[in-house]
Amino acid sequence: MIIFAHGLEGTPNGSKIQTLRNSGIEVIAPDFQGMPLIERVELLEKISLDYADKKPILGGSSYGGLTAAIVAMKYPERFRGLLLCAPALHLKEPPVDETTTLVAPKNVPTVIIHGIEDDIVPISCSIEYSQNSESIIKFNKVNDGHRLSNSHDFIIDGIKLIINNND
């Protein structure tokens, strides 16, 4: 099971979420449309508490990746892994500010997928996050843009890697 946070302009039925569902993965996809980051974080905290006993993977894309990274850092015990797709880790808005250093939590196996042709979120954000985090088990720098529309197989493989890392 994965709880997946869609991006700023995404929906709970976006292509990544549909790909995950079509591959047989159970996906909880909250609707964050129109919410600022702080409201997304609060909703994801609540939903992740509802599923904490199942120890889901937490994932997110772009703005949703930032949301997932924040929640995983605050509540690492709730998750068996973290999947970040082109996460917008460079944005500074509440609850993140200039003093906040985002890192993947220890003991939470983390996979990052980021397109080298991303023109919305600089790949340098994911590189810096990866360098500051001890629990990165895979960083896929893919030949793709921000939407990662040609990289869905890497997303599924990342989930499988997290699951296998926990077994």
C-alpha positions as CSV (number, residue, x, y, z in Angstrom):
1,M,0.0,0.0,0.0
2,I,1.1,3.5,-0.8
3,I,-0.3,6.9,0.3
4,F,0.5,9.1,-2.7
5,A,0.3,12.9,-2.7
6,H,-0.2,14.4,-6.1
7,G,1.4,17.6,-7.4
8,L,0.3,21.2,-7.4
9,E,-1.7,20.9,-10.6
10,G,-2.3,17.2,-10.2
11,T,-5.4,15.2,-9.1
12,P,-6.0,12.1,-7.1
13,N,-6.6,10.3,-10.4
14,G,-3.5,11.4,-12.2
15,S,-1.4,9.2,-14.5
16,K,1.1,8.1,-11.8
17,I,-1.6,7.1,-9.5
18,Q,-3.5,5.3,-12.3
19,T,-0.3,3.5,-13.3
20,L,0.3,2.3,-9.7
21,R,-3.3,1.1,-9.4
22,N,-3.1,-0.7,-12.7
23,S,0.0,-2.5,-11.5
24,G,-1.9,-3.9,-8.6
25,I,-0.6,-1.6,-5.9
26,E,-3.2,-0.3,-3.4
27,V,-3.1,3.5,-3.6
28,I,-4.6,6.0,-1.1
29,A,-4.7,9.3,-3.0
30,P,-6.0,12.2,-1.1
31,D,-7.4,15.2,-2.9
32,F,-5.1,18.2,-2.2
33,Q,-6.4,20.4,-5.1
34,G,-6.3,24.1,-4.2
35,M,-4.6,23.6,-0.9
36,P,-1.5,25.5,0.3
37,L,1.4,23.4,1.6
38,I,0.5,23.7,5.3
39,E,-3.0,22.4,4.7
40,R,-1.6,19.5,2.6
41,V,0.8,18.6,5.3
42,E,-2.0,18.6,7.9
43,L,-4.3,16.4,5.8
44,L,-1.5,14.0,5.0
45,E,-0.6,13.8,8.7
46,K,-4.2,12.8,9.5
47,I,-4.5,10.3,6.7
48,S,-1.1,8.7,7.5
49,L,-2.2,8.3,11.1
50,D,-5.4,6.5,9.9
51,Y,-3.2,4.0,8.1
52,A,-0.2,3.9,10.4
53,D,-1.0,0.4,11.6
54,K,-0.5,-0.9,8.0
55,K,2.9,0.8,7.7
56,P,2.3,2.1,4.2
57,I,4.9,3.6,1.8
58,L,4.5,7.3,1.5
59,G,5.0,8.9,-1.9
60,G,4.5,12.1,-3.7
61,S,5.2,14.0,-6.8
62,S,6.5,17.6,-7.1
63,Y,4.5,19.7,-4.5
64,G,3.2,16.4,-3.2
65,G,6.7,15.1,-2.9
66,L,7.6,18.1,-0.7
67,T,4.5,17.3,1.4
68,A,5.4,13.7,1.7
69,A,9.0,14.5,2.6
70,I,7.8,16.8,5.4
71,V,5.4,14.3,6.9
72,A,7.9,11.4,6.7
73,M,10.4,13.6,8.5
74,K,7.9,14.3,11.3
75,Y,6.5,10.8,11.6
76,P,9.0,8.3,10.3
77,E,7.6,5.5,12.5
78,R,4.4,5.5,10.4
79,F,6.1,4.5,7.1
80,R,7.9,1.5,5.6
81,G,9.4,3.7,2.9
82,L,9.4,7.0,1.0
83,L,9.0,7.5,-2.8
84,L,9.7,11.0,-4.1
85,C,9.0,11.9,-7.7
86,A,10.6,15.2,-8.8
87,P,10.0,16.6,-5.3
88,A,9.7,20.4,-5.0
89,L,12.1,20.4,-2.1
90,H,13.3,24.0,-3.0
91,L,10.1,25.7,-2.0
92,K,10.0,27.7,1.2
93,E,6.5,28.3,2.5
94,P,4.9,27.3,5.8
95,P,5.6,25.0,7.4
96,V,9.1,25.1,5.7
97,D,11.3,28.1,5.9
98,E,14.9,29.1,5.3
99,T,16.0,27.3,8.5
100,T,14.4,24.0,7.6
101,T,16.7,21.3,6.3
102,L,14.8,18.4,4.8
103,V,16.3,15.0,5.0
104,A,15.0,11.5,4.5
105,P,14.4,9.9,7.9
106,K,16.9,7.3,9.1
107,N,15.4,3.8,8.8
108,V,12.9,4.9,6.2
109,P,14.2,3.5,2.9
110,T,13.9,6.2,0.3
111,V,13.7,6.2,-3.5
112,I,14.0,9.4,-5.6
113,I,13.1,9.6,-9.3
114,H,13.9,12.9,-11.0
115,G,14.1,13.9,-14.6
116,I,17.3,15.3,-15.9
117,E,15.2,17.5,-18.3
118,D,13.0,18.8,-15.5
119,D,12.4,22.5,-16.2
120,I,10.1,23.1,-13.2
121,V,11.9,21.6,-10.2
122,P,15.7,21.7,-10.4
123,I,17.2,18.2,-10.1
124,S,19.8,19.8,-7.9
125,C,17.2,19.9,-5.1
126,S,17.0,16.1,-5.2
127,I,20.8,15.7,-5.4
128,E,21.2,17.9,-2.3
129,Y,18.5,16.0,-0.4
130,S,20.1,12.7,-1.4
131,Q,23.6,13.9,-0.2
132,N,22.1,15.0,3.2
133,S,20.2,11.7,3.7
134,E,21.5,8.4,4.9
135,S,18.5,6.3,3.9
136,I,18.5,6.8,0.1
137,I,18.4,3.3,-1.4
138,K,18.0,4.5,-5.0
139,F,18.2,7.7,-6.9
140,N,17.1,7.4,-10.5
141,K,18.1,10.4,-12.6
142,V,15.9,9.6,-15.6
143,N,15.9,10.9,-19.1
144,D,12.5,12.7,-18.7
145,G,10.9,16.0,-17.8
146,H,9.0,17.1,-14.7
147,R,5.9,15.0,-15.2
148,L,8.0,11.8,-15.5
149,S,5.5,10.6,-18.1
150,N,8.1,8.2,-19.6
151,S,9.3,6.9,-16.2
152,H,6.3,5.2,-14.7
153,D,8.2,1.9,-14.7
154,F,10.9,3.5,-12.5
155,I,8.1,4.5,-10.0
156,I,6.8,0.9,-9.8
157,D,10.3,-0.5,-9.5
158,G,11.0,2.0,-6.7
159,I,8.0,0.8,-4.8
160,K,9.1,-2.8,-5.3
161,L,12.6,-1.9,-4.1
162,I,11.2,-0.4,-0.9
163,I,9.0,-3.4,-0.3
164,N,11.9,-5.8,-0.9
165,N,14.2,-3.7,1.3
166,N,11.7,-4.3,4.2
167,D,11.3,-8.0,3.8
